[in-house]
């Protein structure tokens, strides 16, 4: 959200600077913009640790996402950053735990576990994932490809 706000502000300033003739056409002096003091956009930095998937997805990966940045040791960094951007655009917190009063199906999705730590959207993250019931399976699946598909 903060990233989109910063990009919109920069684009607006660029548009105003590119059209000085508009203000002069109205016989008005252009307004001085001064210095635009936007806070720097810090990239999201996450450490993803995955175990017991029964596949190649096990391991610890670094993921860095920011404006024009998708980096780290994560095997699908670009797709993972796109997924996180999409969830942010929907105002969804993918790291929030399942609500205590949620009605979850009693199904077992396997022994896979994951832990995600770091920062996302300027907030600290320390989230645990498992696949012990329908709610937890859905929570995991909503975060693929940040977490591996199981």
N, CA, C and O of each residue as an XYZ file, in Angstrom:
600
protein
N       0.826     -1.177      0.000
C       0.000      0.000      0.000
C       0.874      1.245      0.000
O       0.646      2.169     -0.781
N       1.886      1.270      0.886
C       2.790      2.407      0.962
C       3.573      2.536     -0.337
O       3.844      3.643     -0.802
N       3.936      1.387     -0.922
C       4.672      1.388     -2.174
C       3.846      2.046     -3.277
O       4.370      2.861     -4.037
N       2.572      1.704     -3.373
C       1.709      2.276     -4.408
C       1.510      3.779     -4.191
O       1.453      4.543     -5.155
N       1.405      4.202     -2.928
C       1.253      5.612     -2.606
C       2.473      6.397     -3.063
O       2.342      7.477     -3.639
N       3.660      5.855     -2.807
C       4.888      6.544     -3.212
C       4.995      6.633     -4.723
O       5.385      7.671     -5.258
N       4.649      5.548     -5.421
C       4.715      5.562     -6.888
C       3.713      6.559     -7.451
O       4.032      7.274     -8.400
N       2.506      6.624     -6.890
C       1.494      7.575     -7.352
C       1.953      9.007     -7.131
O       1.757      9.862     -7.995
N       2.558      9.276     -5.989
C       3.036     10.628     -5.701
C       4.135     11.033     -6.667
O       4.137     12.159     -7.164
N       5.058     10.142     -6.936
C       6.145     10.450     -7.865
C       5.593     10.685     -9.262
O       6.034     11.606     -9.950
N       4.635      9.869     -9.695
C       4.038     10.043    -11.021
C       3.296     11.368    -11.110
O       3.341     12.022    -12.152
N       2.623     11.777    -10.059
C       1.900     13.045    -10.058
C       2.857     14.223    -10.174
O       2.606     15.165    -10.926
N       3.951     14.166     -9.427
C       4.943     15.235     -9.495
C       5.551     15.287    -10.895
O       5.749     16.370    -11.447
N       5.845     14.127    -11.469
C       6.420     14.097    -12.819
C       5.452     14.695    -13.831
O       5.871     15.412    -14.739
N       4.176     14.411    -13.685
C       3.185     14.957    -14.611
C       3.097     16.475    -14.488
O       2.971     17.175    -15.492
N       3.163     16.977    -13.278
C       3.113     18.425    -13.074
C       4.345     19.113    -13.646
O       4.251     20.201    -14.214
N       5.496     18.473    -13.495
C       6.733     19.058    -14.017
C       6.781     19.023    -15.537
O       7.398     19.886    -16.162
N       6.141     18.039    -16.125
C       6.184     17.874    -17.581
C       5.253     18.840    -18.292
O       5.349     18.990    -19.511
N       4.363     19.495    -17.578
C       3.381     20.353    -18.224
C       3.444     21.790    -17.715
O       2.423     22.302    -17.257
N       4.608     22.473    -17.772
C       4.672     23.844    -17.270
C       3.883     24.807    -18.153
O       3.474     25.869    -17.685
N       3.666     24.463    -19.397
C       2.924     25.338    -20.308
C       1.478     25.522    -19.892
O       0.864     26.532    -20.235
N       0.924     24.576    -19.166
C      -0.479     24.681    -18.760
C      -0.680     25.855    -17.807
O      -1.641     26.614    -17.940
N       0.224     26.001    -16.852
C       0.091     27.098    -15.903
C       0.321     28.437    -16.602
O      -0.375     29.409    -16.312
N       1.285     28.498    -17.516
C       1.572     29.739    -18.222
C       0.434     30.103    -19.163
O       0.165     31.282    -19.394
N      -0.235     29.085    -19.707
C      -1.350     29.350    -20.624
C      -2.487     30.048    -19.885
O      -3.263     30.778    -20.503
N      -2.595     29.847    -18.627
C      -3.643     30.483    -17.841
C      -3.154     31.787    -17.228
O      -3.788     32.313    -16.314
N      -2.035     32.320    -17.717
C      -1.426     33.551    -17.213
C      -1.156     33.493    -15.719
O      -1.322     34.477    -14.999
N      -0.746     32.348    -15.282
C      -0.390     32.187    -13.870
C       1.011     31.613    -13.804
O       1.411     30.798    -14.635
N       1.736     32.053    -12.812
C       3.085     31.530    -12.627
C       2.995     30.121    -12.059
O       2.133     29.831    -11.231
N       3.889     29.248    -12.508
C       3.857     27.893    -11.939
C       4.158     27.948    -10.443
O       4.984     28.739     -9.989
N       3.488     27.114     -9.708
C       3.710     27.039     -8.270
C       5.003     26.289     -7.996
O       5.251     25.250     -8.608
N       5.826     26.790     -7.093
C       7.043     26.044     -6.767
C       6.663     24.765     -6.028
O       5.877     24.786     -5.080
N       7.225     23.673     -6.473
C       6.920     22.400     -5.828
C       7.757     22.182     -4.586
O       7.363     21.433     -3.693
N       8.895     22.823     -4.522
C       9.755     22.607     -3.371
C      10.307     21.195     -3.404
O      10.281     20.522     -4.435
N      10.793     20.774     -2.292
C      11.363     19.432     -2.207
C      10.311     18.483     -1.662
O       9.707     18.737     -0.621
N      10.102     17.405     -2.365
C       9.124     16.413     -1.948
C       9.813     15.403     -1.045
O      10.602     14.583     -1.515
N       9.520     15.457      0.247
C      10.178     14.584      1.207
C       9.332     13.348      1.475
O       8.612     13.280      2.471
N       9.424     12.377      0.583
C       8.748     11.099      0.804
C       9.711     10.165      1.522
O      10.907     10.151      1.231
N       9.188      9.392      2.456
C      10.080      8.436      3.114
C      10.534      7.405      2.083
O       9.774      7.047      1.183
N      11.756      6.936      2.213
C      12.212      5.913      1.266
C      11.373      4.652      1.424
O      10.992      4.281      2.534
N      11.096      4.011      0.319
C      10.312      2.783      0.358
C      11.273      1.637      0.652
O      12.116      1.278     -0.170
N      11.126      1.081      1.832
C      11.973     -0.039      2.222
C      11.403     -1.310      1.604
O      10.197     -1.544      1.682
N      12.242     -2.125      0.997
C      11.731     -3.377      0.441
C      11.306     -4.325      1.553
O      11.819     -4.275      2.671
N      10.355     -5.188      1.217
C       9.952     -6.235      2.144
C      11.068     -7.274      2.164
O      11.587     -7.656      1.115
N      11.431     -7.724      3.344
C      12.469     -8.754      3.469
C      11.926     -9.873      4.341
O      11.557     -9.663      5.496
N      11.888    -11.056      3.766
C      11.341    -12.205      4.474
C      12.322    -13.376      4.418
O      13.037    -13.560      3.433
N      12.338    -14.156      5.485
C      13.044    -15.428      5.513
C      11.973    -16.504      5.600
O      11.145    -16.497      6.511
N      11.995    -17.422      4.655
C      10.991    -18.483      4.566
C      11.709    -19.806      4.824
O      12.633    -20.173      4.098
N      11.276    -20.519      5.867
C      11.853    -21.825      6.195
C      10.756    -22.869      6.057
O       9.711    -22.780      6.702
N      11.005    -23.861      5.207
C      10.005    -24.880      4.887
C      10.580    -26.261      5.179
O      11.745    -26.526      4.885
N       9.759    -27.147      5.761
C      10.195    -28.512      6.073
C       9.071    -29.503      5.808
O       7.892    -29.151      5.810
N       9.463    -30.730      5.584
C       8.541    -31.865      5.477
C       7.545    -31.783      4.319
O       6.442    -32.321      4.424
N       7.910    -31.123      3.220
C       6.984    -31.065      2.079
C       7.036    -32.336      1.239
O       6.143    -32.601      0.434
N       8.082    -33.108      1.437
C       8.232    -34.322      0.648
C       8.728    -34.033     -0.762
O       8.678    -34.899     -1.635
N       9.201    -32.824     -0.976
C       9.677    -32.455     -2.307
C      10.883    -31.553     -2.225
O      11.576    -31.490     -1.210
N      11.118    -30.853     -3.324
C      12.294    -29.995     -3.421
C      12.094    -28.646     -2.740
O      13.014    -27.828     -2.736
N      10.920    -28.386     -2.165
C      10.639    -27.086     -1.572
C      11.207    -26.871     -0.187
O      11.171    -25.752      0.326
N      11.739    -27.931      0.438
C      12.285    -27.794      1.778
C      13.552    -26.948      1.763
O      14.358    -27.036      0.837
N      13.718    -26.130      2.792
C      14.918    -25.320      2.913
C      14.610    -23.964      3.491
O      13.473    -23.682      3.868
N      15.619    -23.129      3.560
C      15.473    -21.760      4.042
C      15.839    -20.819      2.910
O      16.895    -20.954      2.291
N      14.953    -19.861      2.645
C      15.111    -18.951      1.514
C      14.952    -17.511      1.976
O      14.178    -17.219      2.888
N      15.679    -16.635      1.349
C      15.528    -15.199      1.563
C      14.704    -14.644      0.409
O      14.873    -15.060     -0.737
N      13.812    -13.705      0.713
C      12.967    -13.084     -0.296
C      12.944    -11.584     -0.050
O      12.660    -11.134      1.060
N      13.243    -10.819     -1.081
C      13.210     -9.360     -1.001
C      12.302     -8.845     -2.108
O      12.513     -9.138     -3.285
N      11.294     -8.078     -1.721
C      10.333     -7.521     -2.672
C      10.230     -6.017     -2.463
O      10.139     -5.546     -1.329
N      10.243     -5.278     -3.540
C      10.097     -3.830     -3.476
C       9.804     -3.303     -4.860
O       9.684     -4.085     -5.804
N       9.685     -1.995     -5.004
C       9.425     -1.424     -6.330
C      10.532     -1.817     -7.304
O      11.674     -1.377     -7.174
N      10.185     -2.633     -8.261
C      11.149     -3.082     -9.250
C      12.150     -4.093     -8.730
O      13.151     -4.370     -9.392
N      11.895     -4.655     -7.541
C      12.829     -5.599     -6.934
C      12.119     -6.897     -6.607
O      11.078     -6.899     -5.949
N      12.675     -7.981     -7.062
C      12.269     -9.329     -6.664
C      13.569    -10.117     -6.606
O      14.091    -10.539     -7.638
N      14.089    -10.315     -5.408
C      15.419    -10.892     -5.294
C      15.490    -11.843     -4.107
O      14.529    -12.022     -3.359
N      16.652    -12.437     -3.966
C      16.915    -13.339     -2.861
C      17.169    -14.739     -3.363
O      17.277    -14.976     -4.566
N      17.263    -15.669     -2.422
C      17.523    -17.061     -2.768
C      16.250    -17.860     -2.988
O      16.314    -19.053     -3.285
N      15.102    -17.226     -2.848
C      13.820    -17.903     -3.050
C      13.755    -18.410     -4.487
O      14.086    -17.666     -5.410
N      13.330    -19.672     -4.702
C      13.344    -20.239     -6.056
C      12.345    -19.597     -7.022
O      12.485    -19.755     -8.234
N      11.354    -18.886     -6.518
C      10.373    -18.221     -7.384
C      10.152    -16.805     -6.866
O       9.020    -16.408     -6.590
N      11.237    -16.047     -6.736
C      11.176    -14.726     -6.096
C      10.184    -13.794     -6.786
O       9.381    -13.153     -6.107
N      10.216    -13.703     -8.099
C       9.327    -12.777     -8.801
C       7.859    -13.146     -8.602
O       7.038    -12.281     -8.301
N       7.529    -14.414     -8.766
C       6.145    -14.857     -8.581
C       5.708    -14.683     -7.126
O       4.560    -14.323     -6.866
N       6.610    -14.934     -6.182
C       6.281    -14.772     -4.767
C       5.990    -13.310     -4.443
O       5.044    -13.009     -3.715
N       6.808    -12.396     -4.987
C       6.578    -10.965     -4.757
C       5.262    -10.524     -5.391
O       4.530     -9.726     -4.805
N       4.955    -11.031     -6.574
C       3.680    -10.704     -7.225
C       2.500    -11.181     -6.387
O       1.497    -10.476     -6.274
N       2.609    -12.368     -5.799
C       1.537    -12.883     -4.943
C       1.345    -11.990     -3.728
O       0.214    -11.668     -3.364
N       2.442    -11.589     -3.099
C       2.342    -10.712     -1.932
C       1.767     -9.351     -2.308
O       0.967     -8.793     -1.557
N       2.163     -8.803     -3.469
C       1.601     -7.525     -3.942
C       0.104     -7.653     -4.175
O      -0.657     -6.749     -3.829
N      -0.325     -8.766     -4.758
C      -1.753     -8.987     -4.994
C      -2.548     -9.056     -3.701
O      -3.642     -8.500     -3.613
N      -2.009     -9.732     -2.702
C      -2.688     -9.814     -1.409
C      -2.737     -8.448     -0.731
O      -3.733     -8.105     -0.095
N      -1.668     -7.670     -0.866
C      -1.658     -6.317     -0.289
C      -2.701     -5.445     -0.973
O      -3.369     -4.650     -0.311
N      -2.850     -5.582     -2.292
C      -3.838     -4.793     -3.032
C      -5.258     -5.124     -2.587
O      -6.153     -4.283     -2.681
N      -5.465     -6.338     -2.105
C      -6.778     -6.758     -1.597
C      -6.919     -6.484     -0.097
O      -7.913     -6.882      0.510
N      -5.942     -5.812      0.503
C      -5.917     -5.547      1.948
C      -6.004     -6.832      2.772
O      -6.655     -6.867      3.816
N      -5.347     -7.880      2.295
C      -5.324     -9.151      3.018
C      -3.960     -9.337      3.668
O      -2.929     -9.064      3.053
N      -3.958     -9.790      4.884
C      -2.721    -10.080      5.592
C      -2.475    -11.588      5.510
O      -3.111    -12.354      6.233
N      -1.569    -12.018      4.646
C      -1.338    -13.455      4.477
C      -0.656    -14.106      5.669
O      -0.568    -15.331      5.743
N      -0.177    -13.302      6.594
C       0.550    -13.840      7.735
C      -0.307    -13.885      8.998
O       0.159    -14.330     10.047
N      -1.540    -13.435      8.906
C      -2.445    -13.475     10.054
C      -2.812    -14.927     10.363
O      -3.020    -15.724      9.447
N      -2.891    -15.270     11.642
C      -3.278    -16.643     11.985
C      -4.761    -16.868     11.707
O      -5.528    -15.923     11.525
N      -5.139    -18.124     11.677
C      -6.555    -18.478     11.532
C      -7.280    -18.003     12.783
O      -6.792    -18.176     13.900
N      -8.438    -17.410     12.589
C      -9.237    -16.919     13.704
C      -9.584    -18.062     14.655
O      -9.861    -19.179     14.217
N      -9.567    -17.780     15.947
C      -9.855    -18.802     16.963
C     -11.268    -19.355     16.837
O     -11.519    -20.491     17.239
N     -12.204    -18.566     16.281
C     -13.578    -19.049     16.166
C     -13.903    -19.561     14.756
O     -15.075    -19.735     14.421
N     -12.890    -19.801     13.938
C     -13.118    -20.302     12.579
C     -13.602    -21.749     12.621
O     -13.153    -22.547     13.443
N     -14.513    -22.064     11.731
C     -15.017    -23.435     11.580
C     -14.179    -24.079     10.480
O     -14.277    -23.685      9.318
N     -13.363    -25.057     10.833
C     -12.421    -25.661      9.888
C     -12.751    -27.127      9.670
O     -13.110    -27.842     10.605
N     -12.624    -27.561      8.433
C     -12.853    -28.976      8.141
C     -11.738    -29.794      8.773
O     -10.590    -29.356      8.843
N     -12.084    -30.956      9.220
C     -11.109    -31.847      9.841
C     -10.500    -32.727      8.754
O     -10.945    -33.849      8.512
N      -9.481    -32.190      8.116
C      -8.750    -32.944      7.103
C      -7.277    -32.701      7.330
O      -6.877    -31.680      7.889
N      -6.490    -33.636      6.899
C      -5.050    -33.546      7.130
C      -4.365    -33.334      5.795
O      -4.563    -34.110      4.859
N      -3.557    -32.282      5.704
C      -2.883    -31.954      4.456
C      -1.433    -32.370      4.419
O      -0.709    -31.981      3.502
N      -0.981    -33.152      5.390
C       0.402    -33.615      5.399
C       1.221    -32.937      6.469
O       0.746    -32.030      7.153
N       2.469    -33.389      6.613
C       3.320    -32.919      7.710
C       4.071    -31.619      7.419
O       4.846    -31.168      8.263
N       3.869    -31.011      6.265
C       4.632    -29.814      5.889
C       4.435    -28.695      6.910
O       3.334    -28.474      7.415
N       5.532    -27.997      7.198
C       5.502    -26.832      8.078
C       6.335    -25.719      7.448
O       7.223    -25.972      6.634
N       6.035    -24.505      7.835
C       6.813    -23.365      7.351
C       6.800    -22.277      8.414
O       5.880    -22.186      9.227
N       7.826    -21.468      8.388
C       7.905    -20.294      9.260
C       8.400    -19.144      8.398
O       9.383    -19.277      7.668
N       7.708    -18.012      8.489
C       8.079    -16.817      7.739
C       8.361    -15.716      8.744
O       7.515    -15.394      9.578
N       9.556    -15.138      8.661
C       9.948    -14.050      9.545
C      10.494    -12.907      8.708
O      10.889    -13.103      7.559
N      10.517    -11.725      9.280
C      11.065    -10.559      8.591
C      10.129     -9.382      8.678
O       9.528     -9.129      9.722
N      10.001     -8.648      7.560
C       9.087     -7.505      7.536
C       8.338     -7.492      6.208
O       8.887     -7.839      5.163
N       7.065     -7.081      6.274
C       6.194     -6.988      5.113
C       5.272     -5.797      5.333
O       4.645     -5.672      6.385
N       5.195     -4.918      4.329
C       4.353     -3.729      4.418
C       4.727     -2.881      5.639
O       3.864     -2.254      6.254
N       6.009     -2.868      5.981
C       6.487     -2.068      7.100
C       6.186     -2.652      8.466
O       6.410     -1.988      9.478
N       5.681     -3.882      8.522
C       5.340     -4.503      9.803
C       6.177     -5.760     10.011
O       6.522     -6.448      9.050
N       6.501     -6.058     11.265
C       7.247     -7.288     11.522
C       6.381     -8.523     11.257
O       5.172     -8.510     11.489
N       7.013     -9.574     10.775
C       6.329    -10.831     10.481
C       7.021    -11.953     11.240
O       8.247    -12.063     11.225
N       6.226    -12.782     11.904
C       6.702    -14.028     12.505
C       5.501    -14.965     12.487
O       4.718    -15.013     13.435
N       5.371    -15.709     11.391
C       4.177    -16.532     11.178
C       4.556    -17.991     10.956
O       5.508    -18.303     10.241
N       3.787    -18.874     11.586
C       3.982    -20.315     11.421
C       2.837    -20.874     10.578
O       1.689    -20.450     10.706
N       3.169    -21.827      9.723
C       2.188    -22.461      8.844
C       2.310    -23.970      8.977
O       3.401    -24.507      9.172
N       1.167    -24.644      8.868
C       1.117    -26.100      8.826
C      -0.130    -26.487      8.047
O      -0.869    -25.611      7.598
N      -0.375    -27.761      7.878
C      -1.491    -28.213      7.043
C      -2.363    -29.209      7.811
O      -2.764    -30.240      7.272
N      -2.651    -28.889      9.077
C      -3.349    -29.820      9.957
C      -4.861    -29.810      9.866
O      -5.505    -30.715     10.397
N      -5.459    -28.809      9.205
C      -6.914    -28.793      9.014
C      -7.230    -27.947      7.780
O      -6.334    -27.367      7.167
N      -8.494    -27.885      7.432
C      -8.890    -27.184      6.210
C      -8.532    -25.705      6.208
O      -8.158    -25.163      5.168
N      -8.640    -25.050      7.348
C      -8.299    -23.624      7.426
C      -6.807    -23.405      7.207
O      -6.407    -22.503      6.472
N      -5.986    -24.234      7.848
C      -4.541    -24.098      7.700
C      -4.091    -24.450      6.279
O      -3.168    -23.831      5.749
N      -4.738    -25.435      5.666
C      -4.424    -25.782      4.277
C      -4.752    -24.599      3.375
O      -3.961    -24.247      2.499
N      -5.916    -23.983      3.582
C      -6.306    -22.812      2.794
C      -5.368    -21.641      2.998
O      -5.053    -20.921      2.050
N      -4.924    -21.446      4.214
C      -3.977    -20.364      4.524
C      -2.651    -20.597      3.811
O      -2.073    -19.666      3.250
N      -2.174    -21.825      3.830
C      -0.935    -22.181      3.126
C      -1.101    -21.959      1.632
O      -0.277    -21.298      1.000
N      -2.176    -22.516      1.065
C      -2.392    -22.440     -0.386
C      -2.527    -20.998     -0.877
O      -2.142    -20.696     -2.006
N      -3.065    -20.110     -0.050
C      -3.194    -18.694     -0.435
C      -1.836    -18.013     -0.554
O      -1.727    -16.952     -1.168
N      -0.811    -18.607      0.023
C       0.515    -17.992      0.011
C       1.455    -18.645     -1.022
O       2.611    -18.240     -1.143
N       0.966    -19.648     -1.760
C       1.765    -20.216     -2.855
C       1.898    -19.145     -3.922
O       0.876    -18.567     -4.293
N       3.064    -18.840     -4.438
C       4.347    -19.532     -4.415
C       5.346    -19.025     -3.370
O       6.517    -19.400     -3.427
N       4.920    -18.183     -2.415
C       5.831    -17.833     -1.334
C       6.190    -19.125     -0.587
O       7.355    -19.378     -0.280
N       5.173    -19.926     -0.307
C       5.363    -21.273      0.222
C       5.213    -22.237     -0.950
O       4.463    -21.952     -1.884
N       5.908    -23.370     -0.921
C       5.814    -24.288     -2.062
C       4.449    -24.958     -2.147
O       3.774    -25.174     -1.140
N       4.068    -25.277     -3.362
C       2.816    -26.010     -3.564
C       3.011    -27.421     -3.067
O       3.981    -28.086     -3.430
N       2.082    -27.888     -2.226
C       2.193    -29.232     -1.647
C       1.066    -30.083     -2.180
O       0.959    -31.258     -1.827
